[in-house]
């Protein structure tokens, strides 16, 4: 039987395109972007595959080469996410994250490769099972909650905040990075 842990150490994580996330402490996950690193090699191997005759043995060999490259990227990503989720689980008693629709984000804002390369969905599921194993909690915040628009100092909500505004400035004089502000909320 797993004993629930009282939440003393709590952290908020906000999804970020450049890094995997930004925490409420201001720490970012230095995600290496494995897919982007291997894109050149993947393009070269896929070009070779497209020139092979359908049904030939060489095409089958080339298809396996391309599949192995994709598998390598997948394994690198999963390894990184497992290690990162374990570090977070060991330090914090509760983790708050946004419940985001990653498929919708990748389609609507032309962030497809970046969103899929991050593996945010895998990361949240890894965090969930590792935290629940230890009696800790993963708290999912509604995706419509205006975490980026709300001031983490005074609580006032801004009407408009475009994606190009990377620094959050409130009327109360509070200035902070937009992602750190969202993670604190």
C-alpha positions in Angstrom: 0.0 0.0 0.0 1.4 3.4 -1.0 1.2 6.0 1.7 0.3 9.5 0.5 2.9 12.2 1.0 2.1 15.6 2.4 3.0 18.2 -0.3 5.7 20.4 1.2 7.9 20.8 -1.9 5.7 21.9 -4.9 6.8 23.0 -8.3 4.9 24.3 -11.4 6.1 23.3 -14.9 5.1 25.3 -17.9 5.6 23.8 -21.4 8.1 25.7 -23.5 9.0 25.3 -27.2 12.7 26.1 -26.8 13.3 23.9 -23.8 11.0 21.1 -22.6 9.7 23.1 -19.7 10.3 26.1 -17.4 9.8 25.5 -13.7 8.4 27.9 -11.2 12.0 28.1 -9.7 13.2 29.5 -13.1 15.0 26.3 -14.0 14.7 25.1 -17.6 15.2 21.6 -19.0 18.0 21.8 -21.5 16.4 19.5 -24.0 18.9 18.4 -26.7 16.3 18.2 -29.6 17.4 14.8 -30.8 15.2 14.8 -33.9 16.6 18.1 -35.1 20.1 16.9 -34.5 19.6 13.8 -36.7 17.5 15.5 -39.4 20.3 15.9 -41.9 21.2 12.2 -41.7 17.6 11.2 -41.9 17.0 13.3 -45.0 20.1 11.7 -46.6 18.9 8.2 -45.9 15.3 8.9 -46.8 16.5 10.4 -50.2 18.3 7.2 -50.8 15.2 5.2 -50.0 13.1 7.1 -52.4 15.5 6.3 -55.2 15.3 2.6 -54.6 13.1 0.4 -56.8 10.0 -0.8 -55.0 10.2 -4.5 -54.0 14.0 -4.7 -54.3 16.3 -6.1 -51.6 18.3 -2.9 -51.5 15.1 -0.9 -50.8 14.2 -3.2 -47.9 17.7 -2.8 -46.5 17.5 1.0 -46.8 14.0 1.0 -45.3 15.5 -0.8 -42.2 18.3 1.8 -42.0 15.8 4.7 -41.9 13.7 2.9 -39.3 16.7 2.3 -37.1 17.5 6.1 -37.3 14.0 6.9 -36.2 14.2 4.3 -33.4 17.5 5.7 -32.2 16.0 9.2 -31.9 13.0 7.7 -30.1 15.2 5.9 -27.6 17.4 9.0 -27.0 14.3 11.0 -26.2 12.8 8.4 -23.9 16.1 8.0 -22.0 16.3 11.8 -21.5 12.7 12.1 -20.3 13.0 9.1 -17.9 16.0 10.6 -16.3 14.5 14.1 -16.0 11.2 12.8 -14.6 13.1 10.8 -12.0 15.1 13.8 -10.9 11.9 15.9 -10.5 10.1 13.0 -8.7 13.0 12.7 -6.2 13.0 16.4 -5.4 9.3 17.5 -5.3 6.2 16.1 -3.5 3.7 17.6 -6.0 4.1 18.8 -9.5 1.6 21.2 -11.3 1.4 21.1 -15.1 -1.0 22.4 -17.8 -3.2 19.8 -19.4 -2.4 20.8 -23.0 -3.7 19.4 -26.3 -0.3 18.8 -28.0 -1.8 17.5 -31.2 -3.8 20.6 -31.6 -0.8 22.8 -30.9 1.4 21.0 -33.4 -1.3 21.4 -36.2 -2.5 25.0 -35.6 0.6 27.0 -34.9 3.1 25.3 -37.3 5.1 24.0 -34.4 4.7 20.4 -35.5 8.3 19.1 -35.4 9.2 21.1 -32.3 6.1 19.8 -30.4 6.6 16.2 -31.4 10.3 16.3 -30.8 9.8 17.6 -27.2 7.7 14.6 -26.2 5.7 16.5 -23.6 2.9 13.9 -23.5 5.4 11.1 -22.8 7.0 13.3 -20.1 3.7 13.9 -18.3 2.8 10.2 -18.3 6.3 9.3 -17.0 5.9 12.0 -14.3 2.4 10.7 -13.4 3.4 7.1 -12.8 6.6 7.9 -11.0 5.0 10.4 -8.7 2.0 8.0 -7.9 4.5 5.2 -7.2 5.9 7.3 -4.3 2.5 8.6 -3.1 3.2 12.0 -4.6 0.8 14.0 -6.7 0.7 15.3 -10.3 -1.8 18.2 -10.6 -3.1 19.0 -14.0 -4.3 22.6 -14.5 -7.1 23.3 -17.1 -5.7 24.3 -20.4 -8.0 27.4 -20.5 -6.6 28.8 -17.2 -4.8 32.1 -18.2 -1.5 31.2 -16.5 0.5 33.3 -18.8 -1.8 36.3 -18.6 -2.1 36.3 -14.8 0.4 38.2 -12.7 2.1 35.9 -10.2 2.7 38.8 -7.9 -0.7 40.6 -7.6 -3.0 38.2 -9.4 -4.3 40.7 -12.0 -5.2 39.2 -15.4 -4.0 41.0 -18.6 -6.6 41.2 -21.4 -4.1 40.8 -24.3 -0.7 39.0 -24.4 0.7 38.0 -27.7 3.2 35.2 -28.2 5.9 37.6 -29.3 5.9 39.3 -25.8 8.5 37.2 -24.0 8.6 39.3 -20.9 5.6 39.7 -18.7 5.0 43.3 -17.4 2.3 44.0 -14.9 0.8 47.4 -13.8 2.0 46.7 -10.3 5.6 46.9 -11.5 6.3 43.2 -11.6 8.5 42.2 -14.6 9.4 38.5 -15.3 10.0 36.0 -18.1 6.6 35.0 -19.5 7.2 31.2 -19.0 8.4 31.6 -15.4 5.4 33.7 -14.6 3.1 31.0 -16.1 4.9 28.3 -14.1 4.5 30.2 -10.9 0.7 30.5 -11.5 
